[in-house]
């Protein structure tokens, strides 16, 4: 309590809205607070990822950039899937009611046998 009263005597403008922390005075008896570490930033994997991103940025590589071969293969796969879906839809549309009825009769015959 005596230390607090000494600090109050040294500051005549204690009516200020902004209060100044006690540890700025340079008193060696006071324990200065330390900044807490962010556990995410302190993790090894985060540091390695950050280092890799910085290196890629310096080289001019974007985060989204992929090798050309990988982009071409993904494009082909996507086109094949789209083509396959279109073919399936066309096959469903081309079936006439007559063909549907024939399929039903064939299934019934298979079940009977």
C-alpha positions as CSV (number, residue, x, y, z in Angstrom):
1,X,0.0,0.0,0.0
2,X,2.9,2.4,0.7
3,X,4.2,2.0,-2.8
4,X,0.8,2.8,-4.2
5,X,0.6,6.0,-2.2
6,X,4.1,7.0,-3.5
7,X,3.0,6.6,-7.1
8,X,-0.2,8.6,-6.4
9,X,1.9,11.5,-4.9
10,X,4.2,11.6,-8.0
11,X,1.2,12.0,-10.4
12,X,-0.8,15.1,-9.7
13,X,-3.1,14.6,-12.7
14,X,-4.7,11.4,-11.5
15,X,-8.1,12.7,-12.6
16,X,-7.2,11.9,-16.2
17,X,-9.5,9.5,-18.1
18,X,-6.5,7.5,-19.4
19,X,-4.6,5.9,-16.7
20,X,-0.9,5.0,-17.2
21,X,0.3,1.6,-16.1
22,X,2.5,1.4,-13.0
23,X,5.3,-0.6,-14.7
24,X,6.4,2.3,-16.9
25,X,8.0,4.2,-14.0
26,X,11.0,1.9,-14.2
27,X,10.7,0.7,-10.6
28,X,12.9,-2.5,-10.4
29,X,10.7,-3.9,-7.6
30,X,7.7,-4.3,-9.9
31,X,7.2,-7.3,-12.0
32,X,6.6,-6.4,-15.6
33,X,3.9,-8.3,-17.5
34,X,4.9,-10.5,-20.4
35,X,3.0,-10.8,-23.6
36,X,1.2,-14.2,-23.9
37,X,2.2,-16.4,-26.7
38,X,-0.4,-17.5,-29.2
39,X,-0.3,-21.3,-29.2
40,X,-1.2,-21.5,-32.9
41,X,1.6,-19.2,-34.0
42,X,4.0,-21.0,-31.7
43,X,3.3,-24.4,-33.2
44,X,6.0,-25.8,-35.5
45,X,3.5,-26.7,-38.3
46,X,2.2,-23.1,-38.4
47,X,5.7,-21.7,-38.6
48,X,6.7,-24.1,-41.4
49,X,3.5,-23.3,-43.4
50,X,4.1,-19.6,-42.9
51,X,7.7,-20.0,-44.1
52,X,6.6,-21.9,-47.1
53,X,3.9,-19.3,-48.0
54,X,6.5,-16.5,-47.7
55,X,8.9,-18.4,-50.0
56,X,6.2,-19.0,-52.6
57,X,5.3,-15.3,-52.4
58,X,8.9,-14.3,-53.0
59,X,9.1,-16.6,-56.0
60,X,5.9,-15.2,-57.4
61,X,3.9,-18.4,-57.1
62,X,0.3,-17.9,-56.0
63,X,-1.4,-20.0,-53.4
64,X,-3.9,-21.3,-56.0
65,X,-1.3,-22.0,-58.7
66,X,-0.9,-25.7,-59.6
67,X,1.4,-27.5,-61.9
68,X,0.2,-27.5,-65.5
69,X,-0.1,-31.2,-65.7
70,X,-2.4,-31.4,-62.6
71,X,-4.6,-28.6,-64.0
72,X,-5.0,-30.4,-67.4
73,X,-5.8,-33.7,-65.7
74,X,-8.4,-32.1,-63.5
75,X,-9.9,-30.4,-66.5
76,X,-10.1,-33.7,-68.4
77,X,-11.7,-35.5,-65.4
78,X,-14.3,-32.7,-65.0
79,X,-15.1,-32.8,-68.8
80,X,-15.5,-36.6,-68.6
81,X,-17.9,-36.4,-65.7
82,X,-20.0,-33.8,-67.5
83,X,-20.0,-35.8,-70.7
84,X,-21.0,-39.0,-68.8
85,X,-23.9,-37.2,-67.0
86,X,-25.1,-35.8,-70.3
87,X,-25.1,-39.3,-71.9
88,X,-27.0,-40.8,-69.0
89,X,-29.6,-38.0,-69.2
90,X,-30.0,-38.5,-73.0
91,X,-30.3,-42.3,-72.5
92,X,-33.2,-41.7,-70.0
93,X,-34.9,-39.3,-72.3
94,X,-34.6,-41.6,-75.4
95,X,-36.4,-44.4,-73.7
96,X,-39.9,-44.5,-75.1
97,X,-42.9,-45.8,-73.2
98,X,-42.8,-48.9,-75.3
99,X,-39.2,-49.6,-74.3
100,X,-40.0,-49.0,-70.6
101,X,-42.9,-51.5,-70.9
102,X,-40.7,-54.1,-72.5
103,X,-38.1,-53.7,-69.7
104,X,-40.9,-54.2,-67.1
105,X,-42.0,-57.4,-68.8
106,X,-38.5,-58.7,-69.1
107,X,-38.0,-58.1,-65.4
108,X,-41.2,-59.9,-64.6
109,X,-40.1,-62.9,-66.7
110,X,-36.7,-63.0,-64.9
111,X,-38.5,-63.0,-61.6
112,X,-40.8,-65.8,-62.6
113,X,-37.9,-68.0,-63.8
